[in-house]
């Protein structure tokens, strides 16, 4: 991928207000307040050493854990100071019109602080500079119906507040495909009835780091290809989004401050989390080996499935 097509992704802390059965975070212990403040400070300093005008002109992504459920005033103050730096040092500096502040949230909280963050960015650089995504899954995420409805409310309230089309991220699991095959899940109906005005994006399955065995998480190859055909035929924009995001996921987002034990303020972003490990059979990253029934590469299958669009 062209160097100007890259983004830097920071995992800010492991603290979260949920406990998904499929969580991919290797760090399972919540940070103390002091450690949270320390990493916020390290990110502020590290931003100064990154080339936002050229190599990483697509901007910055901040992830948790969960970032926006914090109520501690010191943490909120430090986080908002980081947002000010992001606005001035990245969003106002990058020559790329697609430069974004990108983030993913679980939406399981009062969104007051999330609104403070987004209001600040929108006031300074406009809606064009945000890429806000909420997580929503059919299984293994929500502990109650109340939680599920809270997330849907926060998605739709965010849409109304900013007149913004929220990205709703769902992991494409075997369970999702099974529900579709049984006629209990329809992508277009879900978007029309549950998240009107927003859009659904699928993610391929990631490694599970909770120690739990989830038999219907990773999909089998035949069912995956059937589901992809359905998306192409019935939900073309969702299909295109999945194809292109999957293709780019191995090379688009570099990890900032990858060394969590001894972080250095001048450290350069790197590919990590398996992105840097290449499958000798095809030359793609091993992150695309996510079938439950074989070691084939999902990205190779997508390329063969629709080579014209893939390119």
C-alpha positions as CSV (number, residue, x, y, z in Angstrom):
1,X,0.0,0.0,0.0
2,X,1.2,3.5,-0.7
3,X,2.8,5.1,2.4
4,X,0.3,8.0,2.3
5,X,-2.5,5.5,3.0
6,X,-1.5,4.7,6.6
7,X,-2.9,5.5,10.0
8,X,-1.5,5.1,13.5
9,X,-3.5,3.2,16.1
10,X,-2.9,3.6,19.8
11,X,-4.2,1.1,22.4
12,X,-4.7,3.6,25.2
13,X,-5.6,1.3,28.1
14,X,-7.1,-2.1,28.8
15,X,-9.8,-0.8,31.2
16,X,-13.3,-1.6,29.9
17,X,-16.9,-1.5,31.1
18,X,-17.7,-4.8,29.5
19,X,-16.3,-8.3,29.3
20,X,-16.9,-9.8,25.8
21,X,-16.3,-13.5,25.7
22,X,-14.2,-13.0,22.5
23,X,-12.0,-10.1,23.7
24,X,-8.8,-9.9,21.7
25,X,-6.8,-7.8,24.2
26,X,-3.7,-9.5,25.6
27,X,-3.6,-7.1,28.5
28,X,-6.4,-8.3,30.9
29,X,-5.5,-6.3,34.0
30,X,-7.1,-2.8,34.3
31,X,-4.6,0.1,34.5
32,X,-4.5,2.2,37.6
33,X,-5.4,5.9,37.3
34,X,-1.7,6.7,37.4
35,X,-0.9,4.3,34.6
36,X,-3.8,5.6,32.5
37,X,-2.4,9.2,32.9
38,X,1.1,8.0,32.1
39,X,0.0,6.4,28.8
40,X,-2.0,9.5,27.8
41,X,1.1,11.6,28.5
42,X,3.2,9.2,26.4
43,X,0.9,9.4,23.4
44,X,0.9,13.2,23.6
45,X,4.7,13.1,23.5
46,X,5.0,10.4,20.8
47,X,2.7,12.3,18.4
48,X,5.5,14.9,18.0
49,X,7.8,12.2,16.5
50,X,5.4,10.8,13.8
51,X,5.2,12.0,10.2
52,X,1.6,13.0,9.9
53,X,2.1,14.9,6.7
54,X,3.3,12.0,4.6
55,X,3.7,8.4,5.9
56,X,0.7,8.6,8.3
57,X,-1.4,11.2,6.7
58,X,-4.6,9.3,7.2
59,X,-4.6,10.2,10.9
60,X,-4.9,8.5,14.2
61,X,-7.0,5.8,15.8
62,X,-7.6,5.5,19.6
63,X,-8.8,2.3,21.1
64,X,-9.3,0.7,24.5
65,X,-10.5,-1.3,26.3
66,X,-13.1,1.4,26.4
67,X,-12.2,5.0,26.3
68,X,-15.3,7.0,26.9
69,X,-16.9,5.6,30.0
70,X,-14.3,7.4,32.3
71,X,-15.8,9.7,34.9
72,X,-12.6,10.7,36.8
73,X,-12.1,14.5,36.2
74,X,-8.3,14.2,36.0
75,X,-8.5,11.5,33.3
76,X,-11.1,13.4,31.3
77,X,-8.9,16.5,31.5
78,X,-5.9,14.7,30.2
79,X,-7.8,12.9,27.5
80,X,-9.3,16.2,26.2
81,X,-5.7,17.7,26.2
82,X,-4.7,14.8,24.0
83,X,-7.6,15.6,21.7
84,X,-6.4,19.2,21.5
85,X,-3.0,18.0,20.4
86,X,-4.5,15.6,17.9
87,X,-6.5,18.5,16.4
88,X,-3.5,20.8,16.2
89,X,-0.7,18.4,15.3
90,X,-2.6,15.9,13.1
91,X,-6.0,16.9,11.9
92,X,-5.0,20.5,11.0
93,X,-1.5,19.4,9.7
94,X,-2.1,16.5,7.4
95,X,-2.6,17.4,3.7
96,X,-4.8,14.4,3.2
97,X,-8.5,15.4,3.0
98,X,-9.3,11.9,4.4
99,X,-7.3,12.4,7.6
100,X,-9.4,11.3,10.5
101,X,-9.7,10.9,14.2
102,X,-10.9,7.2,14.3
103,X,-12.3,5.4,17.2
104,X,-14.4,2.4,18.2
105,X,-16.6,2.3,21.3
106,X,-18.9,-0.3,22.9
107,X,-21.5,2.3,23.8
108,X,-22.3,0.7,27.1
109,X,-22.3,4.0,29.2
110,X,-23.7,7.5,29.5
111,X,-22.3,9.2,26.3
112,X,-21.7,12.6,27.9
113,X,-17.9,12.4,27.8
114,X,-17.9,10.9,24.2
115,X,-20.0,13.9,23.2
116,X,-17.4,16.3,24.8
117,X,-14.6,14.7,22.7
118,X,-16.5,14.7,19.5
119,X,-17.9,18.2,20.0
120,X,-14.4,19.5,20.4
121,X,-13.2,17.9,17.2
122,X,-16.3,18.9,15.2
123,X,-16.0,22.5,16.4
124,X,-12.4,22.8,15.2
125,X,-12.2,20.7,12.0
126,X,-15.7,19.5,11.2
127,X,-17.5,16.2,10.9
128,X,-15.3,15.2,8.0
129,X,-12.5,14.6,10.5
130,X,-14.2,11.9,12.6
131,X,-14.6,8.2,12.0
132,X,-16.8,6.9,14.9
133,X,-17.7,3.3,15.1
134,X,-19.8,1.4,17.7
135,X,-19.5,-2.3,18.3
136,X,-22.6,-4.6,18.1
137,X,-22.7,-8.3,18.0
138,X,-25.4,-10.9,17.9
139,X,-23.7,-13.2,20.5
140,X,-20.9,-13.1,23.2
141,X,-21.1,-9.3,23.7
142,X,-24.2,-8.3,25.6
143,X,-24.9,-9.5,29.1
144,X,-28.5,-8.5,29.0
145,X,-31.2,-7.2,26.7
146,X,-30.9,-3.9,28.6
147,X,-27.3,-3.6,27.5
148,X,-28.2,-4.3,23.9
149,X,-30.9,-1.7,23.8
150,X,-28.6,0.9,25.5
151,X,-26.1,0.5,22.7
152,X,-28.7,0.8,20.0
153,X,-30.0,4.0,21.7
154,X,-26.5,5.5,21.9
155,X,-25.9,4.6,18.2
156,X,-29.1,6.3,17.1
157,X,-28.8,9.2,19.4
158,X,-25.2,9.9,18.1
159,X,-26.6,9.8,14.6
160,X,-29.3,12.3,15.5
161,X,-27.0,14.6,17.4
162,X,-24.4,15.0,14.7
163,X,-26.4,14.0,11.6
164,X,-23.7,11.5,11.2
165,X,-23.8,8.0,9.7
166,X,-22.3,5.8,12.4
167,X,-20.3,2.7,11.5
168,X,-21.7,-0.2,13.4
169,X,-19.1,-3.0,13.5
170,X,-20.2,-6.6,13.8
171,X,-17.8,-9.6,13.7
172,X,-18.7,-12.0,11.0
173,X,-18.9,-15.2,13.0
174,X,-20.3,-18.6,12.3
175,X,-23.1,-17.8,14.6
176,X,-24.1,-14.7,12.4
177,X,-24.0,-16.9,9.3
178,X,-26.0,-19.6,11.1
179,X,-28.7,-17.0,12.0
180,X,-28.8,-15.8,8.4
181,X,-29.1,-19.4,7.1
182,X,-32.0,-20.0,9.5
183,X,-33.8,-16.9,8.3
184,X,-33.4,-15.1,11.7
185,X,-30.9,-12.4,10.6
186,X,-31.2,-10.2,7.5
187,X,-28.6,-7.5,7.0
188,X,-30.9,-5.0,5.2
189,X,-33.7,-5.5,7.8
190,X,-31.3,-5.0,10.6
191,X,-30.0,-1.7,9.2
192,X,-33.5,-0.4,8.4
193,X,-35.1,-1.4,11.7
194,X,-32.3,-1.2,14.3
195,X,-29.8,1.4,13.1
196,X,-31.7,3.6,10.5
197,X,-29.5,6.1,8.8
198,X,-26.3,4.3,9.9
199,X,-24.4,1.5,8.3
200,X,-23.2,-2.0,9.2
201,X,-19.6,-3.1,8.7
202,X,-18.4,-6.6,9.1
203,X,-15.1,-7.7,10.6
204,X,-13.5,-11.1,10.1
205,X,-12.9,-13.1,13.3
206,X,-9.8,-12.3,15.4
207,X,-7.9,-14.4,17.9
208,X,-9.7,-15.0,21.2
209,X,-7.6,-14.1,24.2
210,X,-10.1,-14.8,27.1
211,X,-9.2,-18.5,27.2
212,X,-12.8,-19.3,26.3
213,X,-13.7,-21.9,23.6
214,X,-16.4,-20.5,21.3
215,X,-17.3,-23.1,18.8
216,X,-19.5,-20.8,16.6
217,X,-17.0,-17.9,16.4
218,X,-14.7,-18.7,13.5
219,X,-16.6,-19.5,10.3
220,X,-16.2,-22.5,8.0
221,X,-15.0,-21.8,4.5
222,X,-18.1,-22.9,2.6
223,X,-20.5,-21.0,4.7
224,X,-18.3,-17.9,4.6
225,X,-18.3,-17.9,0.8
226,X,-22.1,-18.4,0.7
227,X,-22.6,-15.5,3.0
228,X,-20.2,-13.3,1.0
229,X,-22.2,-14.1,-2.1
230,X,-25.4,-13.1,-0.3
231,X,-23.9,-9.8,0.7
232,X,-22.7,-9.1,-2.9
233,X,-26.2,-9.9,-4.2
234,X,-28.4,-8.3,-1.6
235,X,-26.2,-5.8,0.4
236,X,-23.6,-4.6,-2.1
237,X,-22.3,-1.6,0.0
238,X,-21.9,-3.8,3.0
239,X,-20.1,-6.3,0.8
240,X,-17.7,-3.6,-0.6
241,X,-17.0,-2.3,2.8
242,X,-16.0,-5.8,4.1
243,X,-13.9,-6.6,1.1
244,X,-11.9,-3.3,1.2
245,X,-11.5,-3.2,5.0
246,X,-10.4,-6.8,5.0
247,X,-7.9,-6.1,2.3
248,X,-6.5,-3.1,4.0
249,X,-6.5,-4.4,7.6
250,X,-3.1,-6.1,7.4
251,X,-1.3,-3.0,6.2
252,X,-3.3,0.1,6.9
253,X,-3.1,0.7,10.7
254,X,0.3,0.7,12.3
255,X,0.6,0.4,16.1
256,X,1.9,3.4,18.0
257,X,3.9,2.7,21.2
258,X,3.9,-1.0,20.5
259,X,6.3,-1.7,23.4
260,X,4.0,-1.4,26.4
261,X,6.7,-2.4,28.9
262,X,9.3,0.1,28.0
263,X,7.7,2.7,25.8
264,X,9.9,5.3,24.2
265,X,8.5,8.8,23.3
266,X,10.3,8.7,19.9
267,X,9.2,5.2,18.9
268,X,8.0,4.8,15.4
269,X,4.7,3.0,14.6
270,X,5.0,-0.6,13.4
271,X,2.9,-3.4,12.1
272,X,2.0,-5.7,15.0
273,X,-0.6,-8.1,16.4
274,X,0.2,-10.7,13.7
275,X,0.1,-8.2,10.8
276,X,3.9,-8.4,10.5
277,X,3.9,-12.3,10.3
278,X,3.6,-13.4,6.7
279,X,1.9,-16.6,5.5
280,X,4.6,-18.3,3.4
281,X,2.0,-20.0,1.2
282,X,0.5,-16.8,-0.2
283,X,2.4,-13.7,1.1
284,X,-0.5,-12.3,3.1
285,X,-0.5,-11.8,6.8
286,X,-1.4,-14.8,9.1
287,X,-4.2,-12.7,10.5
288,X,-6.3,-13.9,7.5
289,X,-6.1,-17.5,8.6
290,X,-9.4,-17.5,10.4
291,X,-11.4,-20.4,9.0
292,X,-12.5,-23.0,11.6
293,X,-12.1,-26.0,9.2
294,X,-8.9,-25.3,7.2
295,X,-5.8,-23.1,7.0
296,X,-6.8,-21.3,3.8
297,X,-6.4,-17.6,3.6
298,X,-9.6,-15.5,3.7
299,X,-7.9,-12.7,1.7
300,X,-6.9,-15.1,-1.1
301,X,-10.5,-16.3,-1.3
302,X,-11.8,-12.8,-1.5
303,X,-9.4,-12.0,-4.3
304,X,-10.4,-15.1,-6.2
305,X,-14.1,-14.4,-5.5
306,X,-14.1,-11.0,-7.0
307,X,-10.7,-10.1,-8.4
308,X,-12.0,-7.1,-10.4
309,X,-13.4,-5.3,-7.4
310,X,-10.6,-6.5,-5.1
311,X,-8.0,-4.7,-7.2
